[in-house]
Amino acid sequence: MKLSCVLMAWALSVCPAVLLATQMLLAASSETLKCEGPVSTEQSGCHTDEEEDVIHASEEDFQVKGYKFSKPFHLIVSYDWLILQGPDTSIFEGDPLVLHCRAWQDWPLTQVIFYQEGSALAPPGPKREFSIDVVQKSDSGHYHCSGVFRSPGPGSRETASPVAITVQELFPAPVLKALPSSEPQEGDSVTLSCQTKLSLQRSASRLLFSFYKDGRSLSIRGISAELQIPKASEEHSGSYWCEAATEDRQVWKQSPQLEIRVQGPLNSVDSSILNPALQKPTASETPPMEPPGPLRPPPAPSAEHLRVSSSDPHLLHQIQMLLKQMQDVKVLLGHLVVELRELTVYLKPGITKVADK
């Protein structure tokens, strides 16, 4: 009799909840499905009459019919003496990382050690928490902790199961591009574009950009990912790179260097230097042969020649190398003349003796 009373009381307390859940299920199953598109194809789509009331606000939460729900979480039940608790959301570069070494029923622990990939991160201590202020991708790996239980625990060192921590990339390293070309003509307009993209889950963040040339800064950090060169000239030739960084500068990345060479106009003087065949005289202009005499030093480049050729740094470098080679040849020929004179002086006595005989 007592047992039946207890069962009746339990049924009265449980039935309202069961009835409410049943009503909710029936209400959910009564919604009409509408299908659009061809049957049994990937292009078909089904939705409910109330689908318009569902608003996906973000990864963090969502709304249904005016009600706002919190983000979901994963519940893992463990029967170990120790467990390592990590972040319950995605972690990106620049975020803080906090790990907790939790004991059964929060029993006291001593000599707590945290590990990454089996290597201790710090000496044993009483702290049950380990933190990294700013994580990088290199902080990804398997973490676990261990500790010695004091009374009423087992009194021995226990180890928690490893937990995988993955640090996601906030944005890739930028790439610097010159539009329309990295070899513009003198006077053309050039746009430098520092190209990168934030992760979709952190698209609300903001990046700041800065540009550099030959080791010096061209602009202060700003939200614009482009730098304009309205009229390119010879002085704009050089090595460029850009930098993208978060507002707190916890994460910053540089692009590879980009060489920009501004092309100057070619003239007749430059063409004759680049193509020596143009200087070859014709048959009617062949000068008369003259007996070889002492070598004359190569003519020094005139100021007008240097001024004209300086419009192209590459051509000027070639001219300087050619002049240096000509100077080296002159020195070698001078040494050869001296050696020939010494050889002539050495052979004269021998020639005289042959004549006497």
Summary of the structure (lengths in Angstrom):
residues: 357
radius of gyration: 41.5
end to end distance: 160.2
largest distance: 160.3
contacts: 814
relative contact order: 0.07
helix: 29%
strand: 29%
